[in-house]
């Protein structure tokens, strides 16, 4: 048996026995073509949308919270080039501030939408196509802020001192309010990654 065959069989066993994508406080077996990011308290914003793609709430994920998000072969190691993740990515990819990054993101998301036509993805896509979503998100995160440039703002900390907040490398994660009629559902809980080719 080759190494790759053994790895494949081990992964298939884990998937068949519901061991993939289980947060148990320790290690996790990620679904194929996915990555894991742990929040440091100010680098992941979770956006709560209603079923009509309206922004309900935006907040920073608490420190140590984890998100699992889809990646591509190119985006997983994009240290030197532009390669978008298909859904959850940095503000610099999701907003129209860098044409190359934005185009790469739209191409990935639209390709996934064409393949799966999943309503979770459609709700997020409809929201992302609205005008000035960054201003809307900032309005939910901060009572007052001053915009410096496309992705940088100035806010006052707890002591009243001004500080810069740069959203260039901040991730956006999505949750849909009352998705199943009862509870809010995030990408991780929806498990649409089972449909990725």
Backbone bond lengths (Angstrom), bond angles and torsions (degrees), N, CA, C in turn:
res aa  C-N    CA-C-N  psi(-1)  N-CA   C-N-CA  omega(-1)  CA-C   N-CA-C  phi
1 X - - - 1.445 - - 1.530 108.63 -
2 X 1.338 116.54 132.47 1.464 120.51 179.02 1.526 109.99 -80.18
3 X 1.315 115.41 164.83 1.455 121.16 178.37 1.524 110.71 -58.80
4 X 1.333 117.51 -45.16 1.464 120.79 -177.64 1.526 111.80 -66.99
5 X 1.303 117.28 -35.74 1.466 120.35 176.45 1.526 109.84 -64.98
6 X 1.312 117.16 -43.25 1.465 121.40 178.72 1.527 110.98 -62.95
7 X 1.319 116.33 -43.24 1.472 119.79 178.38 1.524 110.86 -63.65
8 X 1.308 116.08 -43.93 1.461 120.80 179.49 1.530 110.71 -61.17
9 X 1.312 117.12 -46.69 1.465 120.40 -179.47 1.531 111.38 -65.08
10 X 1.318 117.45 -38.29 1.467 120.54 177.47 1.525 110.69 -64.33
11 X 1.329 116.49 -41.64 1.468 119.96 178.80 1.532 110.27 -65.81
12 X 1.312 117.78 -44.87 1.469 121.81 179.41 1.533 110.60 -60.81
13 X 1.318 116.89 -40.06 1.464 120.97 176.83 1.524 109.70 -61.30
14 X 1.327 116.47 -47.82 1.467 120.84 -179.89 1.523 111.04 -61.32
15 X 1.317 117.03 -42.32 1.471 121.01 179.43 1.530 110.67 -64.98
16 X 1.319 117.23 -44.67 1.467 121.44 -179.73 1.520 112.82 -65.25
17 X 1.314 117.37 -26.53 1.466 121.52 -179.18 1.530 111.93 -103.69
18 X 1.334 116.04 23.45 1.475 123.11 174.27 1.531 112.68 54.70
19 X 1.331 116.16 41.63 1.456 121.12 179.70 1.533 112.27 -103.86
20 X 1.322 117.68 -9.50 1.462 121.98 -179.71 1.518 109.33 -82.93
21 X 1.323 116.69 137.73 1.463 123.05 176.07 1.522 112.30 66.99
22 X 1.313 118.14 38.85 1.460 122.47 178.34 1.521 108.63 -111.01
23 X 1.332 115.96 117.52 1.455 120.70 175.33 1.524 107.82 -83.51
24 X 1.314 117.11 114.16 1.464 119.85 178.32 1.528 111.29 -120.75
25 X 1.311 115.90 15.89 1.452 120.40 -178.68 1.520 113.15 88.62
26 X 1.313 117.10 -14.70 1.464 121.37 -179.89 1.509 110.37 -115.79
27 X 1.316 115.58 -128.16 1.456 121.49 -179.68 1.521 110.65 -77.82
28 X 1.320 115.17 161.27 1.452 120.75 179.75 1.524 109.05 -139.24
29 X 1.319 116.58 141.10 1.456 121.45 172.70 1.517 106.34 -92.08
30 X 1.312 116.89 114.90 1.463 120.97 -177.83 1.524 111.07 -79.04
31 X 1.338 115.63 147.82 1.463 117.97 170.61 1.533 108.65 -62.38
32 X 1.318 117.35 156.05 1.461 120.39 178.11 1.524 110.23 -58.46
33 X 1.320 116.14 145.44 1.460 124.03 179.86 1.526 112.68 57.54
34 X 1.318 116.27 42.36 1.460 122.34 176.63 1.520 109.67 -135.62
35 X 1.318 114.23 156.73 1.448 120.69 176.79 1.526 108.30 -130.06
36 X 1.302 115.25 164.23 1.461 122.27 -179.48 1.516 108.57 -120.73
37 X 1.320 116.60 136.70 1.461 121.16 176.40 1.518 108.42 -130.14
38 X 1.324 115.05 132.01 1.463 121.30 177.26 1.525 108.60 -100.99
39 X 1.316 116.59 132.15 1.458 121.58 -177.89 1.524 111.11 -72.98
40 X 1.335 115.35 141.80 1.468 119.40 171.19 1.530 109.97 -101.73
41 X 1.325 116.68 10.00 1.463 121.85 176.91 1.512 114.16 101.73
42 X 1.342 116.96 -18.37 1.466 118.58 179.83 1.533 112.73 -145.55
43 X 1.331 116.90 23.68 1.464 118.85 -179.21 1.530 113.94 -122.39
44 X 1.343 117.45 2.74 1.460 121.44 174.09 1.525 108.31 -136.40
45 X 1.311 115.87 123.45 1.465 121.38 175.54 1.521 107.59 -105.73
46 X 1.327 115.82 126.21 1.462 119.44 174.63 1.522 108.03 -97.32
47 X 1.330 114.78 127.16 1.458 122.50 -179.19 1.521 107.70 -105.49
48 X 1.333 116.52 123.61 1.457 121.65 176.48 1.525 108.24 -99.05
49 X 1.328 115.63 123.34 1.461 122.19 -179.76 1.520 109.46 -114.85
50 X 1.347 116.20 150.96 1.454 118.06 169.97 1.526 108.45 -87.07
51 X 1.310 117.59 178.18 1.463 120.47 -175.34 1.524 112.99 -69.90
52 X 1.354 116.72 -11.77 1.464 121.21 176.46 1.517 111.77 -97.46
53 X 1.319 116.98 15.23 1.468 124.33 177.46 1.522 113.75 68.42
54 X 1.332 117.12 24.21 1.457 121.24 175.87 1.519 109.89 -92.32
55 X 1.316 115.86 142.55 1.456 121.68 179.55 1.527 109.52 -73.22
56 X 1.326 116.28 123.56 1.459 122.05 178.15 1.526 109.67 -99.81
57 X 1.327 116.06 -46.22 1.459 120.90 -175.94 1.528 108.90 -155.49
58 X 1.306 115.39 153.11 1.467 121.91 171.49 1.520 106.62 -140.17
59 X 1.325 115.30 134.64 1.462 118.76 179.90 1.523 109.55 -154.11
60 X 1.332 114.72 153.87 1.455 119.66 174.99 1.522 108.49 -72.53
61 X 1.324 116.34 137.98 1.458 119.35 173.96 1.522 108.50 -69.82
62 X 1.315 115.59 142.34 1.457 119.88 -179.33 1.527 110.74 -64.01
63 X 1.310 114.69 155.69 1.459 121.08 -179.32 1.528 109.73 -57.58
64 X 1.336 116.16 138.59 1.463 125.53 179.92 1.532 113.58 80.40
65 X 1.340 119.08 -9.26 1.469 119.93 175.33 1.525 107.87 -64.43
66 X 1.329 116.31 148.09 1.462 120.41 -176.43 1.517 110.34 -121.42
67 X 1.328 114.13 144.68 1.458 119.84 171.85 1.520 108.48 -124.82
68 X 1.309 115.29 146.84 1.458 122.41 172.69 1.518 105.52 -111.35
69 X 1.329 116.15 133.32 1.458 118.82 -177.79 1.522 110.15 -142.11
70 X 1.339 115.70 152.94 1.465 119.69 -178.48 1.524 111.96 -72.82
71 X 1.326 114.79 146.18 1.460 121.90 176.20 1.522 107.94 -133.61
72 X 1.305 115.34 167.31 1.461 120.90 173.46 1.532 107.58 -114.25
73 X 1.300 116.27 172.68 1.465 120.14 177.91 1.526 109.94 -59.03
74 X 1.333 116.66 -38.79 1.467 120.46 -179.85 1.526 112.33 -76.12
75 X 1.329 117.70 -40.90 1.465 119.60 -172.73 1.519 113.60 -75.34
76 X 1.316 117.74 -24.27 1.455 119.44 -177.94 1.530 111.86 -64.95
77 X 1.318 117.91 -27.78 1.456 121.34 179.83 1.506 112.07 -126.91
78 X 1.301 118.15 50.73 1.459 121.93 -171.62 1.523 113.95 -87.88
79 X 1.291 118.53 34.63 1.458 121.27 -175.79 1.525 113.51 -59.29
80 X 1.308 118.22 -28.48 1.465 118.70 -175.23 1.525 114.40 -116.11
81 X 1.322 117.75 -5.07 1.455 117.88 -176.18 1.512 112.80 -140.69
82 X 1.316 115.50 -179.58 1.457 122.63 179.34 1.521 108.36 -93.25
83 X 1.310 116.23 116.83 1.468 122.61 176.57 1.521 107.07 -153.54
84 X 1.309 116.11 116.00 1.465 120.73 -174.09 1.517 112.20 -86.87
85 X 1.329 115.10 148.22 1.454 120.90 167.24 1.539 106.51 -76.70
86 X 1.326 118.86 152.10 1.462 120.32 -174.10 1.531 116.80 -67.89
87 X 1.329 120.69 -26.25 1.465 120.61 -176.53 1.520 112.32 -137.94
88 X 1.304 117.09 -62.02 1.461 122.34 -177.37 1.517 108.00 -93.58
89 X 1.325 115.04 121.50 1.460 118.67 -177.68 1.525 109.07 -153.19
90 X 1.314 115.68 -173.06 1.455 121.93 -179.55 1.530 110.62 -77.96
91 X 1.330 115.49 155.42 1.458 120.93 175.88 1.524 110.73 -53.82
92 X 1.324 117.62 -36.03 1.466 121.09 -177.42 1.524 112.20 -64.00
93 X 1.327 118.51 -18.98 1.465 122.38 175.87 1.532 111.70 -94.83
94 X 1.314 117.54 -35.61 1.462 121.12 -173.45 1.524 114.27 -82.17
95 X 1.322 116.95 -21.98 1.463 120.66 -178.66 1.520 110.37 -101.08
96 X 1.283 116.21 157.19 1.474 121.62 -177.83 1.530 111.66 -83.33
97 X 1.326 116.73 56.40 1.471 120.24 179.86 1.523 112.12 -109.58
98 X 1.323 116.94 -19.93 1.462 122.67 177.37 1.529 105.97 -134.99
99 X 1.323 115.91 109.05 1.470 120.45 -173.32 1.527 113.34 -56.35
100 X 1.333 117.72 -41.50 1.466 120.56 -178.54 1.532 111.46 -65.36
101 X 1.340 116.07 -47.02 1.462 120.12 -179.69 1.534 110.85 -65.55
102 X 1.317 115.92 -44.48 1.465 119.85 -178.97 1.532 110.88 -63.27
103 X 1.317 117.27 -43.72 1.468 121.02 178.80 1.529 111.56 -63.08
104 X 1.329 116.29 -40.19 1.466 120.43 178.48 1.527 110.06 -63.98
105 X 1.326 116.42 -41.73 1.466 120.18 179.11 1.526 111.24 -64.61
106 X 1.334 116.34 -47.46 1.476 120.12 -178.72 1.535 110.42 -60.92
107 X 1.314 116.76 -39.22 1.467 120.66 179.97 1.540 110.69 -62.40
108 X 1.329 116.73 -44.97 1.471 120.42 178.96 1.525 111.52 -63.64
109 X 1.337 116.40 -48.57 1.462 120.02 -177.60 1.528 111.50 -65.72
110 X 1.316 117.35 -43.24 1.466 120.35 -179.81 1.527 111.49 -65.50
111 X 1.324 117.49 -36.07 1.457 120.42 176.21 1.520 111.67 -63.61
112 X 1.315 116.21 -41.54 1.465 120.73 178.37 1.523 110.97 -66.90
113 X 1.325 116.11 -41.72 1.467 120.64 177.66 1.528 111.27 -61.37
114 X 1.312 116.78 -42.25 1.467 120.48 -179.92 1.521 111.12 -63.93
115 X 1.311 116.08 -33.70 1.462 120.55 -179.19 1.531 111.61 -77.34
116 X 1.344 117.02 -49.16 1.464 119.17 -169.20 1.525 114.65 -99.93
117 X 1.319 117.64 -31.40 1.461 122.52 -174.92 1.529 110.87 48.64
118 X 1.316 116.65 44.52 1.454 123.21 179.52 1.525 109.24 -81.90
119 X 1.328 117.73 135.46 1.460 120.47 -176.75 1.525 112.70 -65.67
120 X 1.334 119.32 -30.22 1.462 121.40 175.64 1.522 109.58 -59.47
121 X 1.326 115.77 -48.52 1.464 120.87 179.51 1.525 111.20 -63.54
122 X 1.313 117.17 -39.46 1.463 121.23 -179.56 1.527 111.72 -65.00
123 X 1.335 117.66 -38.92 1.475 121.58 177.37 1.525 109.80 -63.27
124 X 1.324 116.88 -46.09 1.465 120.98 179.67 1.527 110.14 -64.11
125 X 1.323 117.32 -45.46 1.461 121.29 -179.04 1.527 111.66 -60.21
126 X 1.300 116.77 -43.44 1.474 120.46 179.29 1.532 110.64 -61.90
127 X 1.328 116.99 -39.26 1.461 120.64 176.62 1.530 110.71 -63.98
128 X 1.321 116.76 -46.59 1.462 121.35 -176.17 1.524 113.17 -64.96
129 X 1.315 117.88 -20.19 1.458 120.94 179.36 1.529 113.00 -88.13
130 X 1.311 117.15 -3.25 1.466 120.75 177.95 1.526 110.23 -72.91
131 X 1.306 115.35 155.99 1.466 120.84 177.87 1.523 110.64 -74.31
132 X 1.305 115.53 140.69 1.462 124.60 172.13 1.527 114.82 52.88
133 X 1.315 116.86 48.49 1.465 119.84 178.28 1.529 111.62 -67.60
134 X 1.332 116.20 -27.38 1.463 119.27 178.95 1.530 110.56 -62.73
135 X 1.315 116.85 -45.79 1.474 120.93 178.02 1.521 110.34 -60.16
136 X 1.321 116.86 -41.42 1.472 120.92 179.59 1.523 111.31 -63.26
137 X 1.324 116.50 -43.85 1.466 120.45 179.14 1.525 110.62 -65.29
138 X 1.337 116.49 -44.58 1.467 119.88 178.59 1.522 111.26 -59.32
139 X 1.331 117.03 -38.16 1.462 121.95 178.52 1.520 112.66 -62.23
140 X 1.314 117.20 -28.23 1.468 121.03 177.36 1.532 111.55 -84.79
141 X 1.332 117.17 -27.63 1.460 121.16 -178.47 1.530 113.24 -82.96
142 X 1.325 116.16 -34.97 1.466 120.88 -172.70 1.529 110.85 -133.17
143 X 1.330 115.63 141.76 1.464 120.07 174.48 1.522 109.94 -71.04
144 X 1.329 115.28 -41.80 1.457 120.77 179.56 1.529 109.68 -137.88
145 X 1.300 115.40 141.44 1.460 121.48 175.59 1.519 108.10 -158.43
146 X 1.318 114.68 161.39 1.459 121.45 175.70 1.520 107.07 -125.47
147 X 1.303 116.40 124.65 1.456 120.85 -178.86 1.531 109.63 -78.41
148 X 1.328 116.52 128.83 1.463 122.26 179.42 1.525 110.27 -95.65
149 X 1.331 116.06 -49.42 1.463 121.07 175.74 1.526 108.13 -147.65
150 X 1.323 117.82 -164.27 1.464 121.32 -174.07 1.523 114.18 -55.09
151 X 1.319 117.88 -37.33 1.458 120.89 -175.04 1.527 114.27 -127.69
152 X 1.317 118.20 11.72 1.460 121.38 -177.88 1.526 109.85 -125.21
153 X 1.337 114.81 135.56 1.460 120.49 177.45 1.523 109.29 -128.48
154 X 1.310 114.92 167.75 1.451 122.97 176.34 1.529 106.63 -119.06
155 X 1.333 117.09 126.12 1.460 122.43 178.63 1.521 108.92 -130.65
156 X 1.321 115.56 167.01 1.460 120.57 175.27 1.520 108.62 -101.45
157 X 1.340 115.48 134.55 1.460 119.78 178.07 1.532 110.25 -80.48
158 X 1.330 116.73 -173.08 1.464 122.15 -177.19 1.532 112.75 -60.26
159 X 1.322 116.94 -25.35 1.466 121.53 -178.51 1.521 112.51 -95.45
160 X 1.341 116.97 4.59 1.451 121.13 179.83 1.509 114.36 83.91
161 X 1.317 116.72 6.26 1.451 121.85 -179.65 1.529 109.41 -87.07
162 X 1.323 117.04 137.91 1.462 120.89 -179.52 1.525 111.01 -75.72
163 X 1.334 115.16 139.89 1.463 120.22 176.10 1.522 108.82 -142.23
164 X 1.332 114.25 148.86 1.462 121.07 177.11 1.516 109.37 -83.96
165 X 1.328 115.15 141.36 1.460 121.17 172.95 1.521 106.47 -125.72
166 X 1.328 115.76 118.09 1.466 121.91 -178.74 1.522 108.67 -104.81
167 X 1.309 117.07 121.89 1.463 122.44 -177.14 1.530 113.16 -94.67
168 X 1.312 117.71 3.91 1.467 121.11 -177.34 1.526 112.49 -53.52
169 X 1.326 117.50 -41.62 1.463 121.75 -176.80 1.530 113.38 -108.77
170 X 1.325 116.98 14.71 1.469 121.30 178.14 1.528 108.65 -87.55
171 X 1.324 116.20 132.02 1.464 122.38 179.12 1.528 111.19 -84.56
172 X 1.336 115.30 152.32 1.462 121.61 172.56 1.527 107.30 -115.47
173 X 1.322 115.49 126.94 1.454 122.53 174.42 1.530 107.28 -113.67
174 X 1.320 116.82 153.75 1.466 119.93 -174.27 1.519 111.71 -120.42
175 X 1.333 114.29 145.86 1.457 123.63 175.18 1.529 106.09 -138.92
176 X 1.344 116.86 141.35 1.459 121.59 179.25 1.526 108.86 -108.36
177 X 1.327 115.78 127.47 1.463 122.26 -178.32 1.526 110.81 -69.42
178 X 1.331 115.77 133.71 1.472 122.70 177.70 1.524 111.78 46.30
179 X 1.314 115.94 42.30 1.467 120.78 -174.18 1.523 112.66 -56.24
180 X 1.319 115.72 -46.19 1.459 119.20 -179.18 1.524 112.23 -98.18
181 X 1.339 115.93 17.14 1.459 121.25 -179.71 1.510 113.21 89.70
182 X 1.334 117.05 -11.59 1.457 120.28 -176.88 1.524 112.10 -125.92
183 X 1.334 116.14 -48.38 1.467 117.89 -174.14 1.519 111.49 -131.37
184 X 1.337 114.17 160.04 1.456 121.24 175.75 1.530 108.36 -73.16
185 X 1.320 116.05 141.43 1.464 121.17 -177.42 1.525 109.39 -124.60
186 X 1.332 115.77 132.63 1.463 120.97 175.18 1.524 108.63 -97.41
187 X 1.320 115.65 173.69 1.457 120.64 176.42 1.531 110.83 -55.72
188 X 1.339 116.61 -43.97 1.464 120.58 -178.60 1.523 111.57 -59.74
189 X 1.329 116.70 -42.56 1.458 120.57 -177.02 1.526 112.03 -74.49
190 X 1.317 117.62 -30.09 1.464 122.02 -179.92 1.515 110.66 -70.25
191 X 1.320 116.51 -32.11 1.467 123.22 178.87 1.524 112.93 56.66
192 X 1.347 115.82 44.02 1.456 118.49 175.57 1.518 111.46 -75.67
193 X 1.325 116.59 -5.44 1.454 118.56 178.74 1.514 111.76 -65.49
194 X 1.318 117.78 -17.31 1.462 118.73 178.10 1.519 111.14 -67.17
195 X 1.341 116.97 -11.81 1.453 120.28 -178.35 1.522 112.66 -98.69
196 X 1.313 118.14 -2.72 1.457 120.31 -178.63 1.527 110.02 -75.30
197 X 1.328 115.58 137.36 1.470 119.72 176.13 1.523 107.70 -94.46
